[in-house]
């Protein structure tokens, strides 16, 4: 059994593949969908990144978090016949804490209205 420890600010993520059932209750064949997972569970994290002053910046995400990322982020990696994604923390968009709520990452914020769906927008410090 192989073990893997990400370096720096990288995260090892097990993608969560969306179900093949539509909202209307129909089941789709596996070869009918080309959905790329953009949500997954953090399996392992590195120590963090080093800033220009040489200080270690701790990771925001931790093992067990469910995160989301942009469609083409990260690099696929095979471990023990299972496919994972190795991704820099800065490529992550958000952390799911509950089914309807996303916590912000350092360079992003959440814009919410009680009657509107949750969305995120980038902001500058």
Secondary structure, DSSP 8 states (H G I E B T S, - for coil): -------TTEEEEEE----SB-TTS-B--GGG------EEEEEEE-S-EE-TTS-EE--S--TT-EEEE-TT-SEEEEETTEEEEEEEGGGEEEEEEETTEEE--TTEEEE--TTS--EEEE---
